[in-house]
Structure formats: structure tokens, C-alpha cells
Amino acid sequence: MAKFYIVGGATIDICGKSLNKLVLRDSNIADIRLSIGGVGRNIASGLAALKQEIQFVTCFAEDDFAQLIKEDFKKKGIHLDYSKSVPNEKSSMYLAILDDENDMYIGMNDMKVLEHLDYAMLDRVLQDITEEDFLIIDSNLDEAHIQYMVERCKGRIAADPVSVAKAKKLSGVLKSLTFFKPNEYEATSFTNVVIKDEVSAKQSLQWFLDEGVKEVAISLAGRGVLLGTKELKVWIHQRGIQLKNATGGGDAFMATYLAKRLEGYQEIDAACYAIYAAVKTIEGTPLDMVELNAELSEIISDMEIKILEL
């Protein structure tokens, strides 16, 4: 059975949602919550909810937050055999400020503990990955480590750019990616194409395919998802989204898409399930509570999916 090996970040997320219109340089009344997150961890959590076998590779601090994160992995059945703990460091943390409409205003991250990831750790992972397995990397990692893994990985590779600022770390490895999932801003940081219509949408997809990416999905939030392979280029539209949480949708999409592809679903069908998972997540339903064994026709109907060929 194919496995997922995920190398990336696991963080403590602090999310503050302003209850009124944000006032800069002042104290805002807010709803503030603490949770466990990180792009790599969120993808791992999504795959665990979909009953996949996962090895998560990261560096932990030795503080109370690290113990909380490890217990979460254990509860979800996610293995940490290749991970390590680092003394005298603090756990990775992510701070998000949402406006009164639940949309991201600003995010900040501190993931210095990942600098302790070393080649000995990576070699242990790489020697165990088979051609059937997926290696998933997020660009919180050092660029040299990303390059090292991609050059030596025997399995299939998927990547998440995390943010515009970190996306360029993946520029040198696009040709080796089986699957790549940027959002529209991250995609534009590579292509210099602003996605505003069908022509620019096709141009953006084609740019990644020309770079060697086998399958690319560009998330456009409320405007749907662009999906491209050598054989197809489509714009998948879905119904309106009742936004409750601006974070996590992209991670749910990636986990679901890869799991469904591993189950043998075709690209468009896998993308429809992934859109369903992402929308439900954004609307406040945890991924492990989303019904992803529903018939495809039910998914398409619920999401009011329309597929436009480009």
C-alpha cells in the first residue's frame, strides 16, 4: 500500500478575529483561539481523516506546545518515526489576524526550529520511499533541503508553496513535481500572469505544464479552481462560500485530491471531491466530519459545480 511521507511544519496557531471593523494601531475586541496547524501538519491531518498511512517528518522543540502537537499526531494515527526533538528551541508558531468578515488581514510565522532539519534525517526518509509513495513538501523548508529531497526521491512528489514569499523556493524543482497546488497569488508570483479571464487562466496553467509539472491546481477562492494536465485544462466553478475560516481550505483540497488520485479517481473527479472538502472546511466543518465517500453526483450537486474547458 502506498504511503505519504510529509516533510514540513507543525505549528501552534493563534488566530484572532476582530468582532468589529479593524482599527489599526489600537486594541480591537476579538475572538482569539489557539489550535494546532502548519501547512504540512494540516495536509497530514487531512490525509489521516481519509484513512491514509502517513509519516510526518519535522523538528520539534521540547516545550509544552511540542508535546501538545505530538499528542495530536498520535491521536490521529500519524507516525513520527523520522522526526526529532531539538533542545533550547521554541515551537513553531503562526499568528493570524482576521477581519470582521473572517478574511485574513495579516499572518506571521516563526518556524526557526525547522532550521535544525538535517541531511541525515532526510536520507533516512528518502531511502524508505518507494515508487508508489508520495513525498509531500511545503516551502517552509530550506531551499537546499527541498532540492536535495527532490533530486533523490524515488516516489511521486507533491508540493505546496505556503505563501508568495516562500513560493520561489520551489522554482528549481517544478519539473519534478507530480502535483502542485498554488493559490492565484502564488501562481502569479511564478508566471507574472494575473488570472482575470479564461485566456489568462489557460496561460497560467500552461506555464506550469511547460515547466514540467504533471498536474497543477490553482485555487481561486470564490472563483473556483483551475486544473491542468498535459491532456486537459479546465476551470471548475463552485457555489458561493459562507466564509467562517479563511485558513485550511487549501490544505483540505490538497489532502483530498491526493487521496482520491491514489484511490484511482481521474483528475477532474478528484478535484471535485477536493473542492467539496475545501469549501466545507472553510465553512467550518472539520475535514474528518466531511462526507467524502458520497457519490460524485451528490458532490457536484451540493457544490453546484460547473466545468469550463479552457
ABEGO torsion letter per residue (X at the ends): XBBBBBBEBBBBBBBBBBABBBBBGBBBBBBBBBBBBEAAAAAAAAAAAAGBBBBBBBBBBABAAAAAAAAAAAAAGBBAAABBBBBGBBBBBBBBBBBAAGBBABBBBBAAAAAABBAAAAAAAAAABBAABBBBBBAABBAAAAAAAAAABABBBBBBAGBAAAAAAAAAAAAABABBBBBAAAAAAAAGBBBABAAAAAAAAAAAAAAGBABBBBBAEAAEBBBBBAABBBBBBBBBBBBABABGAAAAAAAAAAAAAAAGBBAAAAAAAAAAAAAAAAAGBBAAABBAABBAAAAAAAAGBBBBBX
